[in-house]
Structures are given as C-alpha cells and as structure tokens.
C-alpha cells in the first residue's frame, strides 16, 4: 500500500488543481486510487460508478489492457519522434484509421494533444484557408453563448461561458457570439431534441448584417454543448446553421471533443444530425482518455485549398512538439480496435431510449426544473438556492460521491455521460443514487 492509498495522509498543498475550488476541496478531498470497467475505487476502498466517463473521455470503460499493452510496446520501440519535417509510420496509420470512420469528406487529419489545442488549431486553419484563397478580410470568428471550446485564448474567446471569460481581460479581437439555444420556457423536459428554437440559427444572419459576410471566417459550435450541462440543438437548427454558412461562404466548425467517438450512438454528432461541418475538433475519446491526444478533421475543400504555392513552402505555420506522439498514436489505434471489435461507436443507439426514460423518471423531484438528453448524454437541472448559485448542486454532487456515483456538476446542473459499455443495471443505479441525493439535499 502506497501513501496515496491511505486516506487522510496525502499532502495536498503543492498541486494547484484545475477548475476546482482548491481551498474547499482540500478540506475534504475526494480521491480515486484505481479504476476498472464502469467503476472507480476510492482511497478508502469504496466503489463509485463512473457516470461521466471520466471527463467525457473514457468511452470504452476503464482499465483496458489492450491499450496499456500497446502503449508499453510503443514506449519500448519508439518513445518519441518529431513530426516537424520528419515522421513515423504510426502517425500515418492512425490518421488513415480515423479517416475511415470520419463523416464523409472530413478525411484530412491534423494531430494535437487536447481539445483546447484542437480548437485553436481549427480556428487558425480557418483563418489561413481564407487567406490562401484571397479572402484575407475574413478574420472574424463567431462562437455561441454558453459554448465551451477549451482554455486556449482562441477557445476562450469564441467560448460563451461567462466565468471562463471574465477572469481574463485579454481575449482575441474580432470575435462575436450568436445566441444560445437553451429555452426553459418552451422546451423544459423535452426528450431528445427540443421542438422549438430552429429560428435561433438565424441570429447568424444578424451578425452577417452587422459585420459583413466578407469579414467572417468561421462559426464554431458544439453540436450538443456539454460543459453547460447538455443542451441538445432544436430540431433543424444545425441544418439551418449549415445553410447560412454556405450562403455566405463561412466555414462551419463542429467542436466534437465531447460528442465524438460514439457518444450519441453514431461515430460523431455530424453523423447523428446529418450535418457535415468544414472542420471538426476532437480529443478525449480518441484514446479512451489514456494518453493526451486530439485531432482536427478537415474537409478536402479546406485541406486542398491550403495546398497552394511552391511545393517546398510550408502550407500551415502551426504544430505542436507532441503532435502525433508515437505513444498517443499507439493508444489511439488500440482504442479504435476496441471500438470496432465491440461495436462501441454505435452501441449507444441501443441504450439511448432506456437512458432517456430513466433520466426523465426524475421529473417531479424537489427543485428539478429541467431534464435533457441526447444519445448517451444527459443532464438534470435544479433551481438554485436564493443568491447562492451552485450551492445546491455542490451538495448533491458530494452526496452522490459519498453514496457511490461520480458525475459532473455545472452550477446547479448535473451532466452525465457514462462509458459506452454501460448496462441497464448501471443506469438504474446511477439514476437511483442521483434521485436520492436530490431528495436528501432539497
């Protein structure tokens, strides 16, 4: 037994934790020591069901030996190789495998190390594409309110989560936002996609009229926002957004860092909604959360539009030391093998109805004001306590952890997205624990 397995003996001062109220957490740490399948194990030996696939990333469940073995082999064979002016076979193999499952036409792959890096990369590609095609006036980027696109300055700028933005005064210039789609008045407790709100896509026309289409490079949206607690798009919304972008020559970027790799019961949300973007950002499930990795999927139009000028000229002045890291590629290929062998990229479709009905069974519990679902994503929203947003949510989250469920809290909402290996019995357990916690904390 190591020090880290003994409760209440770990020193917590040195680690400055991300997206955490550090002082609050360190008074009563919640610590995991191991994981397998659908469950974490805490330092005091309790099993906790993983209701959020880690951070939306452990799609094939925990402790997959096939991935671990691939990583070990690769570390002992080729631990690192540069991809600036050099290469290694796994990078090309991995890109080919990703292209095989990509939405039709999005088969040019640029590797990154995270969702944040994928977003900044996609934004830079969009700007560079227009410049290469003689439209250098297209420099404006459009995000959406309540969107989350990582923590780089580019992603924070196009993102629409107020708390993420207000702490940093310096953001990219020339960024604007369309309205979000969350409408409790008309769509509370909607199952799957809400009926109302397709017209909200027309807000992009307002920005075109304000700024001029010739100034707008790209629009970036999450097909289903996750970090603001699962906001499924109204029926027809993404289709209309695609039509407006085509009309004005604007690139459409889907941020599929969360929705990619089977989360909705299809390989990508683009498949689920039948809307293909020009660029698509991914990460998380690309390696089952084991080794940091991300990828931007580009259309032939965008990629080929960049292949101009002399052959010895770099087409894109951008990249990362660890782009297509050999170990990440090995983990990714092993992950894709598991997805294929076990049918995980589409398994969620067979569980979605049960998942939806189980979540909506919580309607009527104290303070529950909305329940949302799409594929194997779901959220339960509670009314906040007077003047203390997030306090009720925090108490519910802690109670769930103490009684055996890990889930993501976003203010007073709870976002859930279990590993794609989830069974109906797991769903029943998750919903039961959450329901009891809501009643207890009310």
N, C-alpha and C positions, 0 to 999 in steps of 0.2 A: 504493500500500500504506500503510495507516494503522499507527500504533503498535501497535494491538491485534491486528494480523495478524502481527506479528513475534514469534516465540517468545522467551520469557525476557526480554522488555523491559517488560512491563506491570507497573505498580506495584500491588500487591495490598493494601496496608495499610489503606486507607480504607474499603473495602467489608466490612462485618460480615455475613458470609454466613449465610443461614437454614439450619437443620437440617444444619449442616456442622461437622466438627471443623476449625475455621479454621486453627489452627496446623499441623495435619497437611497440610491441602490446600495451604496457601500455600508449603510446602516443595517441592511438585511439582504445580503447578496443571494441571488438565485443562480445556482451554479450547476451546470451539466458536466458529467465526467465521462460519459460514453453514450453510444447510440447504436441501435440495430433495428432494421426494419422500419416499423411505424413509431418507434419509441426512443426517447431519451432516457437516460438514467441519471439521477441527481447524485451529488456527492454523498448524500446520506442514504443512497440505495433505493430511492423511490422511482417507479416507472412513470413517465409522463408522456402521454400520447402527443405526437407532433401534429398539431392542427394547422401549421403554416408552412410545411415542407422547409423547415429551417427559416430562411428568409426568401420564400417563394422559389427555392432553388433545388431542393433535394427531391426531384421528381420521381426517381426510381427507388426511393427509400434509403435508409442509412446502412452503412457497413457493407457496401457491395464489393466483395473480394475480387471480382473480375477487374474492377477499376484499380484497386490497390495493387494488384499484381502487374497490371500494365504500367503503372507509374513506377513501381520498383524496377521493372525491366528497363524502362527508358532511362531512369537515373543512372543505371549501371552501364548503359550503352552510349548514350549521348546526353549529357546533363544540360548542356546549353549549346546553342548555335545561333549566330547572328542571322537576321533576315534583312539587313541592310546590305545590298549588293552581293549577298550570299544566300544560301538556302539549305534546307534539309528535306528529305523525302516526306516525312510525316506532315509537314505543313501543307503540301500539295494534296496528299491523300485525304487529310481532314477536310480541306476545302472542297474536294470532289464529293465527299460523303455528305457534307452539308448542302451542296448544290442539288444533290439527288432528292432531298426532302423539302427543298425550298419551294415557296409559291412560284408558279411558272414565270420564268423570266428573271427572277431575282437570284441569279446564279454566279455572281461575282462577289467574292468574299474577301473582306479586309479584316484582319485579326487585331483585337485589342485585348485588354486584361480585365475589363469590368464593364458594367452598364454605363457608368459615367463616362468612361473613355469611348464607348461605342457612340454615345450621343454626341459628344464633342467632335468625334470623327465624322459622323454623318452630317453635322452642321457645316463642317469645313469642306467636305466633299461637295455639298450643295452650292456653297459659295464658289468653289473652284470650278465646278461644272459650268455655271453661268458665265464665269469669266472666260473660260476656254472657248465658249460658244458666242463670244462677242456681246454678252449682255452683262457687262461689269456693273451696271447700275443696279442690278438685283442683289442687294446686300441686306435687305431687311428679313428678319426671321420672326415667324409667328408661332407662339405657343398657345396654350389654353389655360384658363383659370382652373385651379385645383389639379393641375398636372404635376407629375414628378418625373424629372428627367436626369436624376443623379445630382452630383455635388460639384462638378466642374463649373467654372464660371459660365461656360456656354449653357450647360444643362440647368444651372440655377437661374440664368437669365430667361430662358424660354419656359422654365417651370412656373407653376402658378400656385405654389403653396406659400402662403404669406410668411409664416415663421421662418422658412428656409431662406427667404429673400431679404427680410427686413434687417437681419443681423449683418448683412454685407452691403455696404453703401455702393461699392464699385461693381456694377454689372455691365454686360455688353450694351452698347448703344444700339439704336435702331431695332429694338425688339418690341413687339406688341402682342396682345393676347385676345383670343376670342372667348366668348362666354362659356362657362361650364354647362354641363347637361343635367346636373342634379336638381330635380324639381319635386320636392316633397309634397307640394300642394296637389299636383296632378298624378304623381307616379309612386306615391308611398305604397310599399308592399307589392310592387309589380313583380311578377315572376318572369325571369329571363329578361328579355329586352323590353323596356317601357314602351307604351303605345304613343306617348306624347313627347314632342320635342324635336322632330326632324327639322323643323324650321330654324332651330338654333345654329345649324350649319351655315345658314345664310349670313350669320354675323361676319363670316369671312368676306362677304361682298361689301359690308360696311367698311372694313379695313382696306379693301382694294380701292373703294371710292375715296377714302381718306388719304391714303399714301400713294396710290397709283400702282397698278399691277406691275409696271416696269421696274419697281423698286423692291419687289418681294421675291426672295429666293426660294423659301420653303416654309411649309407649315408642318409642325410636329405635334402629334397627339399619341397618347396611349389608346389603343382600341378599347380597352377596358382599364381605366385608371385603377391602380391597386393600392398605392400608398395613401390615398384619401378614401380608402375603405370601399373598394369595388363599386364602380359607377358604370354599369352597362350602358352602352350607347342606345339612344332611342332608335326604333325601327326606321331604317332608311337613312339615318344620319351620316354614317360613314360613306355610303354610296353618294350622297349629295355633296359631301366634302370633296370626294374624288372628282366629281363632275365640275365643281367650281375651280379646283386646281387645274384641271385640264383646260378649262375655258380660258384661263388667264396665264397659262404657261408656268405655273407654280409647282415646284416639286412637293410631293406628299411623303412625309416620313412617318412610319409607324414605329413607336417605341414598344417593342415586344420583349423587353427584358424580363417582364413577368409573364406575359401571355404565351411566350414561345415554348416550344417543346412539350406540347400535349396538354397544356393547362385547360384548354376549352374543349378537349376531345377531338381536336384536329392538330396537325403538326404546329400550325401557327394561327393566330387570330385572323390573319389575312385569308386563310382557307375557310375559317368558320364563318366570316361575314361576307365572303365572296368579293372582297375589295383588295386589289393589289397596289401597294404603295410603290414609290420610286426607290426608296431606301428603307431598310428595316434594321433596327438595332436589336441586338440580342446579347445575352450573357447568362448568368445564373444557371439554368438547367442545362446549358451547353456541355458542362462537365459534371452534372449532378451535384454541383456545389463543392467538388473536391479540390480542384486546382483553379485559381483565378483565371478566367478566360472570358472573352467576349468576341463578338463578330458583327460587322456591318454587312448586310446583304444588299448589293446594289443591282439595279436593273441593267440590262445590256445598253439601254439608251444612255444612262448616266456613265457607266464604265467606258463605253466606246466613245462617248463624247469627250472624254478626257484623254483619249489616246491620239493626241494631235502633236504636231511639231516634229522636230528631229528625233529619231529613234534613241539617240544617246541622251536625251533630255528627260529628267525625272518628271513624271506626269503629276505627281502629288507630293508636295513637300511636307510630309507628315508620316508619323510612325512612332513606335514605342520600342524600347530595348527588348521587351519581353513579348512583342507581337509574334504569335505562332511559336511560343516557347515549346520545345520538344516534349516536355513533360505534360504540359497542358494539352497538346495535341494527342498524346497517348491516352490521357484521361478522357478526352472528348470522343475519340474513336471507340474506346471501350464503352462509354456511355451510350453512343449511338447503337452499338451492337446490342446492348441490353434493351434499349427502346424498341429495336426491331424485333428481337427474339421474343420479347414478352408483349409486343403489341401496345406498348405504353403510350405511344403518340396518339392513339385513338381510343384507348380504354376508357378515358373519362366520359366519352359519349354514352357508354352503357351505365354509368353511375350518376349521370347528371340529374336525372329525374328524381331518383331517391334522395340525392343530396339536396335538391331544391325543396322537396316536400318536408324533409327533416328540418331544414333551417326555418321554413315558414311555419312549422309547428310551434315556434316560439312566439308567434304573434299573440298579443293579449297579455304577455307577462308585464310586470310593472316597469314603466318608463321606456318600453320598447316603442320607438316611433317609426322605424323602418327596417325592412329586411330586403336584401338584394342578392341576386345570384346570377351567375353566368358560367356555364361549364362546371368545372370544379373550383370555382371561386365563389366566395360568399361573404356577406357582411351583415352584422346586426348593429343597428344604431340605437343608442339610448339618449333620452333627453338629459342635458347636463344639469348638474345641481346649480342653484341660483348663484351666479357670479363666479363659479369655480369650474370652468370648462376642463374636462379631462379627469376630474377627481373621482367621479362615479366609475368611469371607465378603468381607471387605475385600480380601484378596489376590486372590481370584478376580475381584472386580469390576474391580480395577485391571488385571489381566492381560487381561480381556475388552476393556477400553477400549484398551489398547495394541495389541490384535490385531484391533480393528475392530468391537466390539459395545458399545453403551451399554445398560445395564439397571439396574433399581432394586435396591439392596441393603437388606434389612431384617434386621439381625442377621446370621445365617448362612443366610438365605434370599434367593432372587433372584426378584423379581416381574417378570413380563414381560407386555406388552400392546401389541403392535405397532400402528401405524396400520392402519386398516381397508382400506387399499389394498394390504396385504401380499400377496405371491405365494408359492407353494410354495417357490420357489428362495430367497426371503428367509428363510423358516422354516428351511430346511435349513442355511443359512449361520449363522443365529443359534444353532441347537442345536449345530452343529459347533464353533463358537468356544467356547461355554459348556462343552461336554464336554471339549474340550482343556484349557481353563483349570482345570477341576475336577481332571483327572488330573495336571496340572502342579503344582498347589498342594498336592495330597494329601500 
